[in-house]
Amino acid sequence: MLSYVPADLAGKYSQTLEATKNDMSDDKKNTQTVLIVGATGYIGNAVVVEAVQQGYDVITVTRSLKSDGRLDGTEIVVADVTDPASVAKAFSRKIDVVISCLGCHSGLARDFDEIDYKATLSILNLAKENGTEKFILLSAICVRKPELPLQLAKLKMEDELMRSGLDYTIVRPTAYFWVFDVQTRMIEKGRPGYLIGSGDQACHNPIAKEDLAEFMVDSIVNSERKNRVFVIGGPEVPDNIITYKKSLEMIFESLGKEPKLVSVPGWVFTVVIQLTRFIGVFFRRSGVFSEFLKIVYYYLVNDMRAPGYGSITFKQHVTDASKEL
């Protein structure tokens, strides 16, 4: 039976998430073989690091052996996840758990369906044939209000997994810190911070990749996370509960600069989306940019508050990031 932790009950469930974080079975931990797909992505690579640190036998799938050391400690299988025959090589031996961090971060509508649904579904089917016991899926909080192709593809995949017969855990995280890193680099170079409208339309408690990776890997043996969907965000503390405007103010502060904010009216942003969409009929790059802008706009105007987990705050992240610039 599906057990769902809703995002609008963030405060009530934050302590529950923390309390279950270390509920593990020592006799199973570190003895299982874990296959991680999407292993070179922002979250996927953090999951790889966490799984290796916890001592699992980790297999990673990548399109190239040029991983710059990011897959150290794993058995690397070179394969194309969009080709079931190719990725089947990763299932040449018994796989106990699959963790899928696959995701298309930019593209046309059909590209999201190809990766977030079709490619992930083929891996689920291979897992079933292999006798895999559990499948952990990285989804996204935005599927609770599906308006975009990315969200629809993820919802279809969630449904396939729930009906697969495998034990599963589905994780729907809120925003990641990297979303704000582009603005940090621009502000460091002397540019202003850009807002849509007031910048206060939506509230987030973003989650660090390390905290999210810990939650996902711990879900391998945490019995209380079996066959459940978790909506998860970062710590529910003032340094991590932010609007987009507040996030920019924190960035300016971390860089020791006076805030310089420029507001772009929402209607202007919408016009740009529609214009690039039209041009995209003739030029793919413009169409991809239009889809990207749709996702950006969605996150800027929709609340992404979620039950809190972990310890790393946004303020801590931008403070550390500013020291590296």
Steps between C-alpha positions, in 0.01 A plus 500: 500500500623846409585726790536863396657781701346827368705815461244726663554326834868586505530594865306198627711248315850649526569327832369171361747513211789569736392226741499233230828607344716246685251214519713239321549127513868436565483143373398621153697822469816485287430150369285604205584588143360840402466620141488879461383655172534871440822464699685799353225754564487753782298279737600168346868554569427595862305174530800311362732659758259419784446139389874440470560656842239270650687202358257375237611311191420779253457472124463823301380556147659774292533586132875550529791382712607864531341553841782712649518276804135563589423127487799380702426191706238369258480249218438711190281378216511708183153501347232715339198512732270569204600163349361206705740255333794719597402561861421130546876453542465651846277210599749228409507398867251513785392850595333539839402866475468752218520872575388709206609863488433529129357829386495722196584851618452679170341410171175490308186333635586169333847501657355498853278208407795310349716524815275552802244244382610266221867453593418466870220256421735279296733486801208406725408219260859374496501509881187286512655247262817497711314423823590833656332548838466878525486807277562850638384779270603864509196699392417866580265699720358680197303191390234585760385780266578363153498759224817427302626204291775432757244454777269283293788270406603461864142428608466226238819342628384515860181320402692227315721442803209482742334234283822307431483261793847600620561659838551869440572837652414813303672823604359836395753766605452873494748737330875429501767751596656495153193683366632813671868456414476667157371819663782480758762497223331788317473711816865432582588650161312818588170429330162557670272227629192449284150444637169419338252746646553553872704183546285411800238291320634162611666353807759222494709299743760369252695185575873435477609221268684330788189491719281373216755232408511385861121468509491300178779258591364452853170402338660178374455327836263731686185290530283803581567638152379190316234572236467865596528838330700764686481872435822637647673833546794636693504618863200706612699781656518872414829458313332254264139618464529747217323686225696565184550861607633391838737253332650781291537721806687216673729467199583872501566484873730197466700688235519816709306702241207738525185342353430609143176342379323540167135397469373362170119514469338159478325586175835577335633160603185334363537683166862381472386142566236520226735670252778245546243222477386631159857535373562150633273362230782580260808490726542231765726711723230763540241234584728350764554845650125556511445176693779599740338838562166329573664292772675804646175697507313211661748480787499878548124529546406171670571417865746212541497469879539140615557295816846578633797264500874533542720769648655707218331837449490726199680774690780256585519395135526854357752596768719204406448558128598865522832404657580286197440775243 
